[in-house]
Amino acid sequence: MKTPRILVIGTGDTKADELRFIEGCIREAGGQPISMDVSILGDPPYPPDYDKHAVLAAGGHHLDKAVAGGDEMSAMTYMAEGAAALTRRLHDEGRIDAFIALGGTMGTDLALDVALALPLGFPKFVVSTIAYSHLLPPDRIATDLMMILWAGGLYGLNSICKAVLSQAAGAVVGAARAVIVPPRAKPVIGMSSLGKSCLSYMVGLKPELEKRGYELVVFHTTGMGGRALEAIAAQKGFVAVMDFSLQELANFHNGSVVNSGPDRLENAGIAGIPQIVAPGAIDMIDMPAWQAPPSHLKERTYYAHNRLIGMVTADDETRRAVARKIGAKLSTAKAPVAFILPTRGIEQWDQEGEPFYDPSGLRAFVDEMGKSVAAPAELHAIDAHINDPLFVETALAILDRWVAEGIVPAGRPDATEAA
């Protein structure tokens, strides 16, 4: 490709040396740096391509307003709005091929907003002193964001800092050169699931959906997977969503960090995307396996899946509360919704002879779910387990009907994905 144009975002008044260094590394890697200054009080000792006045103006703000309150957080919030708007405009006008931002907590806060403003497939890289920290909530992290910890990057250049910045420069230039932007030759259906040992419906659905001319994209619902599904749905990246694993919603309701934010199961409906929904794995509450379960869950059945993640079973009332939450979210959808309710189990270990088998809990959920799905949403209760063939058949029947009714666009069986 032509020389990739890399937008470099940072506070030039405090990090001029670091920004100039990474711009040099970008040039050495074969890229063209384009600078955006997001300083508030000071000015960089060089003329940026986009200064703070241009950034603020892109968000409808002025420097006087940004500094008037004397509140650094408010000022940087204005700057973040402008940086996100200006970066999106530069993207839409085809003037940049990737972006990279440098920062501590303030700079990272701003960079996360910029990344969220950009579509899937556009390279996004953040060099941060809080990369991978629990300070970063899942709903602030863009679908395909790349990060690296800015070790030794608090103040000034040093050998460790240079090693990090040079790697980041090479990574973002390489990403801009190598990225294959999704061609969208076929209509895309988004699906949520867990591993095949827990939820296996995608094994039967994938070939059938591909036969109908759709591309299926499956998201792993262990926190960031659901976040990615929600983010792409919000950008109207699917023609339909099969949201069959709602474990992250149950986790959020129970205060687990293994969640996708408060808007799980909302964005497809807001965007007017038809949804077929099922309650896969809502009976399990995930948590980090390297922490002890919270005291109120210590009496529940616990299973460590690996050294990273473990889960406990939810009690009857918790399942009823999750059912009500699901119903409330579905009621706000602006497109057709069908809810498939398997009455014989909602994940592999939720059946007789398995460790999470809990007939009382399943009955409580099924009862409450039946009350919580209200018209115009459709309720399809099936006398089957979620991993049974009848579940796949039911989902396909609903989709086929919606295609025939013009609710979901027909697939393109003869289309081929561009290389």
PyMOL commands that set and color helices and strands:
alter all, ss='L'
color gray80, all
select helices_A, chain A and resi 16-28+52-58+63-68+72-92+105-116+138-140+159-178+201-211+224-234+247-253+267-270+295-297+316-330+359-372+389-404
alter helices_A, ss='H'
color red, helices_A
select strands_A, chain A and resi 5-10+32-37+98-103+124-128+146-149+188-193+215-220+240-245+275-280+284-288+302-304+309-313+337-342+378-382
alter strands_A, ss='S'
color yellow, strands_A
deselect
rebuild
show_as cartoon
